[in-house]
């Protein structure tokens, strides 16, 4: 029984390592125009090139998980959106973060999916240990008592 506990512990550690190793993050930068329009910024062809303002975008299309974000932004503000994904095989989870910047100062931070993201990673990685614990209790309670004669 102890051997299976060690095996399940190693399996849980391997699943956790794989989930954390599969994490990827990407981000977008948006600029707020003088009349409250939202512009997606894109990088130039070289790494040190300045950001170039793109075509105007709708607030509800750019930030569907953050309704009402446009009420907090003013002309000249910058929004930085970060999406982080992780997953194995058919399981893929995602969390998002939007940070509203006024100059170099962060004035608003909004998150979506962080609790679900980390709870899923923890639950999936702990599943083998939980299953082993249930099996161990089941086997120990159903085992006949030792014969004492």
N, C-alpha and C positions, 0 to 999 in steps of 0.2 A: 504494500500500500504506500509505503514511503517513496518507493521508486517512482510510482505513478505521480505522486505529488511533485517530485523533482522534475519529471518529464513535463508535466502540465505547467509548472513554473517557468521552465525554459521555453516552452511553446508560447506562453503569455509574453515573455520578454521578447521573443522573436517577432511576434505580431506587433507589439508596441514599437519595436525598432523599425519594422517595415513601414508602419503607418507614419511614424515621424520622419523616416527617410524619404517617403514619397511626397512630403509637403512641398508645394510650389506656391510662389507668390508673384503676383503681377500688379501693376498699378497704372492708373490714369491720372492726368492732371487736367483740371478745368479752370478757366478764368471767367470771372463775372464781368460783363461789359457795363458800359455807362448807364444803360437803361434796364439792367437786370438780366440781360441775355446771358446764356451759358455757352461758352466756347471751349471745345476740347482742344487741348494743346498737344502738339506732336513734336517729337525731337527731330533735329536736322540729320543730315547724312553722316556727320562726324560726332564722336562722343562729346566733344566740348562745344558743339553748336548750340545756340540759344533755342528755346522753345518757340515754335511758330503757332500762331493762333489759327485754328481751323474754322470750319463752318459752324453757324449757330446750331445748338441742340435744344431739344425740349427737356425741361427739368424732370418731368415724370418718366421719360424714356431713359434718361441717363442715370437716374437714381430711383428706380421703382420701389425699392425697399425702404426708402427714406422720404416719405411724403412730407411736405411742408418745409423741406430744407431751404427752399428758395426764399422763405420769409426771413431767414437768418442771414442770408448773404447780401452784401452790398457791393456797389461798383468798386472794382479794383481788388476784391477778395480773390483768393485762390482756394480751390478745393482739390484735395488729394485723396483719391479712392484706391484702396488696396483690397485685393481679393486673394485669399489663401485657400488652396484646395489640398486635400489629402485623400488617399484611398487605395484600396486593393481590389483587384478583379472587378466585381460589379458594384462595390460599395465606394461611392465618392461623396465626400462632404465638403461644404464650402462655408467660409465665414467672410464677412465684409466689414471694412472700416472706412469711414469718410471723415476727413479732418478739414475743418474750415480754417484757413489761415488769413490773417490780416497783417500784411507785411511778413515778418518772420515769427510772429506770435500766433500760437494756436488758440483760437477762441471757442471752438466747438469740436467735440469728438463724438461721433455716433458709430455704434457697432451693431451688427446683426449676425446672428447665428453662432456666436462664440460659445455659448453654453452648450448648444446642441453639438457643435464641432468637437469640443473637448470631452463631453460626456459620451459621444459615440466612440471616440478613440479609446477612452478608458474602458467602456463596456465591452467592446470587441476584444480588446487585449486581455481583459480579466475573465472572459468567458471560459477558457479552459480551466482556470483555477476554481472558479465557482462550480463548474460541472464536476470537477474532482472532489470538491468539498461535499457536494450533495451525494455523490456516489459513495464516498467514504462513510458518511453518516448512515446512509441506507444500508450498506453492507454491515457496518458494526451493529446496527440495531436489529437486523434480521438474523444475525449469526446466533446459533444456539449457544447457551451458556456452557462453559467448560464442565465436563463430567468429573465430579469430586467424590470419589469413593475410597 
